[in-house]
Amino acid sequence: MSFPGLVGVRVAGAWRSALMIMLAAGLAGCGTKAVNDTYSLSARPAVEGRASTGKQILVPEPTALKALDSDQVVIRLSGAELQYLAKAQWSDRLPKLVQAKLVQAFEDTGKIGGVGKPGQGLAIDYQVITEIRAFEISTEGADTANVEIFAKILNDRNGTVLAQKAFRATAAVRGTGNTAFIKAMDQAFANVSAEIVSWTLGSI
């Protein structure tokens, strides 16, 4: 003998069980973070400069607007429209990464008495203070990497500005995908950092 009412109860219970499983899976997915490819700045520029000096240089962390003060990779779609590159991130906050690579570029020259970051206890002669004004891929026309860093050399003994200058470089994006974008930015930054180091060595 059949019991239609009981069959209906069983079916409804099955649907409720399936629904609970689906909701649980959805909630679990909400708690996970997308895995992004992580990139660093690898270029080590060849730097020309004057003969070795015993001067010691401090390189503070660069300043930057909020859009650049993160580990996100900036894409400029138009003059005023910015987005972040999907599924990609820098290995650290961009200003901290630029600071580390500038210190390394100065060290690699072997032409100064010492270089370091704040808190490392150096007897400083000059500070190289920088501001990141652009570090992006422009998609207007052909895809191009744009890097602009404004730098000033501060005499740490008397607080006067010895020199200041804006440094800019571009590099064409060759190929497709995130890796091609990063390589272009890496090359543009290598050119800018080489110019900053050479200019500093010629000024102090």
ZADO-1210 file (C-alpha; in nm, 4 decimals, padded with zeros to 6 digits):
<atoms>
<atom x="00.0000" y="00.0000" z="00.0000" code="MET" pos="1"/>
<atom x="00.1380" y="00.3347" z="-00.0989" code="SER" pos="2"/>
<atom x="00.1583" y="00.6440" z="00.1197" code="PHE" pos="3"/>
<atom x="00.1849" y="00.9489" z="-00.1096" code="PRO" pos="4"/>
<atom x="00.2260" y="01.1838" z="00.1811" code="GLY" pos="5"/>
<atom x="00.5343" y="01.0014" z="00.3067" code="LEU" pos="6"/>
<atom x="00.6921" y="00.9932" z="-00.0407" code="VAL" pos="7"/>
<atom x="00.6513" y="01.3699" z="-00.0576" code="GLY" pos="8"/>
<atom x="00.8257" y="01.4069" z="00.2764" code="VAL" pos="9"/>
<atom x="01.1177" y="01.1932" z="00.1620" code="ARG" pos="10"/>
<atom x="01.1594" y="01.3938" z="-00.1624" code="VAL" pos="11"/>
<atom x="01.1459" y="01.7235" z="00.0225" code="ALA" pos="12"/>
<atom x="01.4056" y="01.5984" z="00.2696" code="GLY" pos="13"/>
<atom x="01.6350" y="01.4999" z="-00.0167" code="ALA" pos="14"/>
<atom x="01.6042" y="01.8466" z="-00.1682" code="TRP" pos="15"/>
<atom x="01.6816" y="02.0083" z="00.1661" code="ARG" pos="16"/>
<atom x="01.9942" y="01.7919" z="00.2038" code="SER" pos="17"/>
<atom x="02.1143" y="01.8814" z="-00.1452" code="ALA" pos="18"/>
<atom x="02.0485" y="02.2504" z="-00.0828" code="LEU" pos="19"/>
<atom x="02.2465" y="02.2432" z="00.2420" code="MET" pos="20"/>
<atom x="02.5426" y="02.0801" z="00.0638" code="ILE" pos="21"/>
<atom x="02.5325" y="02.3456" z="-00.2090" code="MET" pos="22"/>
<atom x="02.5199" y="02.6296" z="00.0432" code="LEU" pos="23"/>
<atom x="02.8072" y="02.4825" z="00.2416" code="ALA" pos="24"/>
<atom x="03.0198" y="02.4586" z="-00.0717" code="ALA" pos="25"/>
<atom x="02.9330" y="02.8178" z="-00.1638" code="GLY" pos="26"/>
<atom x="03.0231" y="02.9497" z="00.1807" code="LEU" pos="27"/>
<atom x="03.3518" y="02.7607" z="00.1755" code="ALA" pos="28"/>
<atom x="03.4355" y="02.9229" z="-00.1571" code="GLY" pos="29"/>
<atom x="03.3607" y="03.2697" z="-00.0172" code="CYS" pos="30"/>
<atom x="03.6291" y="03.2250" z="00.2456" code="GLY" pos="31"/>
<atom x="03.9079" y="03.1430" z="00.0010" code="THR" pos="32"/>
<atom x="04.1372" y="03.3975" z="-00.1638" code="LYS" pos="33"/>
<atom x="04.2257" y="03.3816" z="-00.5322" code="ALA" pos="34"/>
<atom x="04.5830" y="03.2740" z="-00.5926" code="VAL" pos="35"/>
<atom x="04.7752" y="03.5421" z="-00.7860" code="ASN" pos="36"/>
<atom x="05.1022" y="03.5091" z="-00.9738" code="ASP" pos="37"/>
<atom x="05.3678" y="03.7003" z="-00.7766" code="THR" pos="38"/>
<atom x="05.6350" y="03.9100" z="-00.9453" code="TYR" pos="39"/>
<atom x="05.9415" y="04.1073" z="-00.8408" code="SER" pos="40"/>
<atom x="06.1726" y="04.3559" z="-01.0129" code="LEU" pos="41"/>
<atom x="06.4665" y="04.1565" z="-01.1429" code="SER" pos="42"/>
<atom x="06.6580" y="04.3918" z="-01.3701" code="ALA" pos="43"/>
<atom x="07.0039" y="04.4919" z="-01.2433" code="ARG" pos="44"/>
<atom x="07.1026" y="04.7910" z="-01.4558" code="PRO" pos="45"/>
<atom x="07.4547" y="04.8683" z="-01.5711" code="ALA" pos="46"/>
<atom x="07.5390" y="05.2024" z="-01.4105" code="VAL" pos="47"/>
<atom x="07.7986" y="05.4534" z="-01.5186" code="GLU" pos="48"/>
<atom x="07.9322" y="05.7083" z="-01.2737" code="GLY" pos="49"/>
<atom x="08.2282" y="05.8965" z="-01.1440" code="ARG" pos="50"/>
<atom x="08.5169" y="05.7347" z="-00.9576" code="ALA" pos="51"/>
<atom x="08.4584" y="05.5820" z="-00.6161" code="SER" pos="52"/>
<atom x="08.3617" y="05.8140" z="-00.3336" code="THR" pos="53"/>
<atom x="08.3630" y="05.7553" z="00.0397" code="GLY" pos="54"/>
<atom x="08.0221" y="05.9204" z="00.0779" code="LYS" pos="55"/>
<atom x="07.7404" y="05.7251" z="00.2449" code="GLN" pos="56"/>
<atom x="07.3847" y="05.7385" z="00.1136" code="ILE" pos="57"/>
<atom x="07.0481" y="05.6769" z="00.2766" code="LEU" pos="58"/>
<atom x="06.7573" y="05.5621" z="00.0596" code="VAL" pos="59"/>
<atom x="06.4223" y="05.6119" z="00.2413" code="PRO" pos="60"/>
<atom x="06.1109" y="05.4336" z="00.1187" code="GLU" pos="61"/>
<atom x="05.9622" y="05.6241" z="-00.1772" code="PRO" pos="62"/>
<atom x="05.6327" y="05.8039" z="-00.1377" code="THR" pos="63"/>
<atom x="05.3431" y="05.7273" z="-00.3743" code="ALA" pos="64"/>
<atom x="04.9742" y="05.7884" z="-00.4187" code="LEU" pos="65"/>
<atom x="04.7443" y="05.5214" z="-00.2761" code="LYS" pos="66"/>
<atom x="04.6877" y="05.3552" z="-00.6153" code="ALA" pos="67"/>
<atom x="05.0611" y="05.2776" z="-00.6315" code="LEU" pos="68"/>
<atom x="05.1181" y="05.2192" z="-00.2604" code="ASP" pos="69"/>
<atom x="05.0220" y="04.8518" z="-00.2616" code="SER" pos="70"/>
<atom x="05.1243" y="04.5167" z="-00.4053" code="ASP" pos="71"/>
<atom x="04.8811" y="04.5535" z="-00.6972" code="GLN" pos="72"/>
<atom x="04.9961" y="04.6031" z="-01.0587" code="VAL" pos="73"/>
<atom x="04.8424" y="04.9152" z="-01.2116" code="VAL" pos="74"/>
<atom x="04.6922" y="04.9269" z="-01.5607" code="ILE" pos="75"/>
<atom x="04.5930" y="05.2657" z="-01.7049" code="ARG" pos="76"/>
<atom x="04.2977" y="05.2256" z="-01.9406" code="LEU" pos="77"/>
<atom x="04.2688" y="05.5974" z="-02.0149" code="SER" pos="78"/>
<atom x="04.3939" y="05.9281" z="-01.8822" code="GLY" pos="79"/>
<atom x="04.1886" y="05.9012" z="-01.5636" code="ALA" pos="80"/>
<atom x="04.0802" y="05.5341" z="-01.5479" code="GLU" pos="81"/>
<atom x="04.2937" y="05.2850" z="-01.3601" code="LEU" pos="82"/>
<atom x="04.2516" y="04.9144" z="-01.2918" code="GLN" pos="83"/>
<atom x="04.4632" y="04.6458" z="-01.1286" code="TYR" pos="84"/>
<atom x="04.6064" y="04.3626" z="-01.3348" code="LEU" pos="85"/>
<atom x="04.4024" y="04.0481" z="-01.2694" code="ALA" pos="86"/>
<atom x="04.5697" y="03.7428" z="-01.1125" code="LYS" pos="87"/>
<atom x="04.8977" y="03.9295" z="-01.0544" code="ALA" pos="88"/>
<atom x="05.0711" y="04.1048" z="-00.7665" code="GLN" pos="89"/>
<atom x="05.4129" y="04.2381" z="-00.6682" code="TRP" pos="90"/>
<atom x="05.6131" y="04.0423" z="-00.4124" code="SER" pos="91"/>
<atom x="05.5805" y="04.3365" z="-00.1690" code="ASP" pos="92"/>
<atom x="05.4322" y="04.6851" z="-00.1604" code="ARG" pos="93"/>
<atom x="05.5657" y="04.8668" z="-00.4675" code="LEU" pos="94"/>
<atom x="05.7437" y="05.1497" z="-00.2737" code="PRO" pos="95"/>
<atom x="05.9250" y="04.8975" z="-00.0561" code="LYS" pos="96"/>
<atom x="06.0245" y="04.6947" z="-00.3619" code="LEU" pos="97"/>
<atom x="06.1558" y="05.0040" z="-00.5438" code="VAL" pos="98"/>
<atom x="06.3520" y="05.1075" z="-00.2333" code="GLN" pos="99"/>
<atom x="06.5198" y="04.7660" z="-00.2087" code="ALA" pos="100"/>
<atom x="06.6163" y="04.7652" z="-00.5771" code="LYS" pos="101"/>
<atom x="06.7568" y="05.1206" z="-00.5624" code="LEU" pos="102"/>
<atom x="06.9714" y="05.0246" z="-00.2623" code="VAL" pos="103"/>
<atom x="07.0930" y="04.7194" z="-00.4541" code="GLN" pos="104"/>
<atom x="07.1713" y="04.9303" z="-00.7622" code="ALA" pos="105"/>
<atom x="07.3862" y="05.1673" z="-00.5537" code="PHE" pos="106"/>
<atom x="07.5617" y="04.8743" z="-00.3873" code="GLU" pos="107"/>
<atom x="07.6366" y="04.7066" z="-00.7190" code="ASP" pos="108"/>
<atom x="07.8336" y="05.0074" z="-00.8443" code="THR" pos="109"/>
<atom x="08.1021" y="04.9674" z="-00.5772" code="GLY" pos="110"/>
<atom x="08.1519" y="05.3427" z="-00.6052" code="LYS" pos="111"/>
<atom x="08.0243" y="05.4660" z="-00.2678" code="ILE" pos="112"/>
<atom x="08.1302" y="05.4272" z="00.0905" code="GLY" pos="113"/>
<atom x="07.7971" y="05.2809" z="00.1946" code="GLY" pos="114"/>
<atom x="07.4259" y="05.2765" z="00.1243" code="VAL" pos="115"/>
<atom x="07.1376" y="05.1716" z="00.3441" code="GLY" pos="116"/>
<atom x="06.7831" y="05.2158" z="00.4633" code="LYS" pos="117"/>
<atom x="06.6616" y="05.4128" z="00.7669" code="PRO" pos="118"/>
<atom x="06.7410" y="05.2388" z="01.0948" code="GLY" pos="119"/>
<atom x="07.0601" y="05.0689" z="00.9780" code="GLN" pos="120"/>
<atom x="07.2893" y="05.3046" z="01.1726" code="GLY" pos="121"/>
<atom x="07.4918" y="05.4550" z="00.8883" code="LEU" pos="122"/>
<atom x="07.6666" y="05.7912" z="00.9305" code="ALA" pos="123"/>
<atom x="07.4820" y="05.9525" z="00.6409" code="ILE" pos="124"/>
<atom x="07.6192" y="06.2182" z="00.4064" code="ASP" pos="125"/>
<atom x="07.3268" y="06.2327" z="00.1623" code="TYR" pos="126"/>
<atom x="06.9700" y="06.1078" z="00.1318" code="GLN" pos="127"/>
<atom x="06.8190" y="06.0104" z="-00.2024" code="VAL" pos="128"/>
<atom x="06.4503" y="06.0889" z="-00.1538" code="ILE" pos="129"/>
<atom x="06.2128" y="05.9588" z="-00.4198" code="THR" pos="130"/>
<atom x="05.8479" y="05.9733" z="-00.5209" code="GLU" pos="131"/>
<atom x="05.6879" y="05.7158" z="-00.7509" code="ILE" pos="132"/>
<atom x="05.4722" y="05.9148" z="-00.9911" code="ARG" pos="133"/>
<atom x="05.3972" y="05.6417" z="-01.2441" code="ALA" pos="134"/>
<atom x="05.4533" y="05.2671" z="-01.2510" code="PHE" pos="135"/>
<atom x="05.1987" y="05.1229" z="-01.4877" code="GLU" pos="136"/>
<atom x="05.1002" y="04.9700" z="-01.8185" code="ILE" pos="137"/>
<atom x="04.9219" y="05.2120" z="-02.0498" code="SER" pos="138"/>
<atom x="04.6736" y="05.0472" z="-02.2850" code="THR" pos="139"/>
<atom x="04.6059" y="05.3619" z="-02.4888" code="GLU" pos="140"/>
<atom x="04.7377" y="05.2718" z="-02.8325" code="GLY" pos="141"/>
<atom x="05.0106" y="05.0091" z="-02.8150" code="ALA" pos="142"/>
<atom x="05.0570" y="04.8576" z="-02.4686" code="ASP" pos="143"/>
<atom x="05.3473" y="05.0405" z="-02.3038" code="THR" pos="144"/>
<atom x="05.5108" y="05.0346" z="-01.9611" code="ALA" pos="145"/>
<atom x="05.5547" y="05.3805" z="-01.8072" code="ASN" pos="146"/>
<atom x="05.7750" y="05.4480" z="-01.5048" code="VAL" pos="147"/>
<atom x="05.8361" y="05.7927" z="-01.3597" code="GLU" pos="148"/>
<atom x="06.0247" y="05.8596" z="-01.0365" code="ILE" pos="149"/>
<atom x="06.1051" y="06.2054" z="-00.9006" code="PHE" pos="150"/>
<atom x="06.4277" y="06.2168" z="-00.7001" code="ALA" pos="151"/>
<atom x="06.6049" y="06.4729" z="-00.4873" code="LYS" pos="152"/>
<atom x="06.9457" y="06.4577" z="-00.3199" code="ILE" pos="153"/>
<atom x="06.9384" y="06.5976" z="00.0310" code="LEU" pos="154"/>
<atom x="07.2571" y="06.6969" z="00.2127" code="ASN" pos="155"/>
<atom x="07.2045" y="06.5231" z="00.5452" code="ASP" pos="156"/>
<atom x="07.4552" y="06.7493" z="00.7202" code="ARG" pos="157"/>
<atom x="07.2745" y="07.0792" z="00.6619" code="ASN" pos="158"/>
<atom x="06.9329" y="06.9791" z="00.5236" code="GLY" pos="159"/>
<atom x="06.9739" y="07.1524" z="00.1873" code="THR" pos="160"/>
<atom x="06.8631" y="07.0034" z="-00.1443" code="VAL" pos="161"/>
<atom x="07.1667" y="06.9490" z="-00.3631" code="LEU" pos="162"/>
<atom x="06.9764" y="06.8534" z="-00.6786" code="ALA" pos="163"/>
<atom x="06.6369" y="06.7270" z="-00.7925" code="GLN" pos="164"/>
<atom x="06.5054" y="06.5773" z="-01.1137" code="LYS" pos="165"/>
<atom x="06.2240" y="06.3680" z="-01.2642" code="ALA" pos="166"/>
<atom x="06.3275" y="06.0451" z="-01.4368" code="PHE" pos="167"/>
<atom x="06.1032" y="05.8794" z="-01.6943" code="ARG" pos="168"/>
<atom x="06.1284" y="05.5704" z="-01.9118" code="ALA" pos="169"/>
<atom x="05.8975" y="05.3634" z="-02.1307" code="THR" pos="170"/>
<atom x="05.9203" y="05.0116" z="-02.2677" code="ALA" pos="171"/>
<atom x="05.7022" y="04.8408" z="-02.5243" code="ALA" pos="172"/>
<atom x="05.5091" y="04.5324" z="-02.4139" code="VAL" pos="173"/>
<atom x="05.6262" y="04.2412" z="-02.6271" code="ARG" pos="174"/>
<atom x="05.3973" y="03.9413" z="-02.6241" code="GLY" pos="175"/>
<atom x="05.0769" y="03.8823" z="-02.4335" code="THR" pos="176"/>
<atom x="04.9752" y="03.8005" z="-02.0810" code="GLY" pos="177"/>
<atom x="05.0810" y="03.9162" z="-01.7364" code="ASN" pos="178"/>
<atom x="05.4443" y="03.8098" z="-01.7733" code="THR" pos="179"/>
<atom x="05.4858" y="04.0333" z="-02.0797" code="ALA" pos="180"/>
<atom x="05.3438" y="04.3294" z="-01.8865" code="PHE" pos="181"/>
<atom x="05.5806" y="04.2711" z="-01.5941" code="ILE" pos="182"/>
<atom x="05.8858" y="04.2345" z="-01.8186" code="LYS" pos="183"/>
<atom x="05.8108" y="04.5708" z="-01.9795" code="ALA" pos="184"/>
<atom x="05.7743" y="04.7433" z="-01.6412" code="MET" pos="185"/>
<atom x="06.0916" y="04.5731" z="-01.5217" code="ASP" pos="186"/>
<atom x="06.2839" y="04.7122" z="-01.8203" code="GLN" pos="187"/>
<atom x="06.1441" y="05.0650" z="-01.7794" code="ALA" pos="188"/>
<atom x="06.2335" y="05.0617" z="-01.4097" code="PHE" pos="189"/>
<atom x="06.5853" y="04.9358" z="-01.4877" code="ALA" pos="190"/>
<atom x="06.6385" y="05.2383" z="-01.7131" code="ASN" pos="191"/>
<atom x="06.5047" y="05.4798" z="-01.4518" code="VAL" pos="192"/>
<atom x="06.7045" y="05.3313" z="-01.1652" code="SER" pos="193"/>
<atom x="07.0265" y="05.3389" z="-01.3715" code="ALA" pos="194"/>
<atom x="06.9710" y="05.7066" z="-01.4460" code="GLU" pos="195"/>
<atom x="06.8991" y="05.7877" z="-01.0808" code="ILE" pos="196"/>
<atom x="07.2137" y="05.6139" z="-00.9595" code="VAL" pos="197"/>
<atom x="07.4362" y="05.7685" z="-01.2295" code="SER" pos="198"/>
<atom x="07.2915" y="06.1144" z="-01.1638" code="TRP" pos="199"/>
<atom x="07.3453" y="06.0771" z="-00.7898" code="THR" pos="200"/>
<atom x="07.7061" y="05.9659" z="-00.8308" code="LEU" pos="201"/>
<atom x="07.7695" y="06.2630" z="-01.0590" code="GLY" pos="202"/>
<atom x="07.6135" y="06.5078" z="-00.8133" code="SER" pos="203"/>
<atom x="07.7606" y="06.4218" z="-00.4739" code="ILE" pos="204"/>
</atoms>
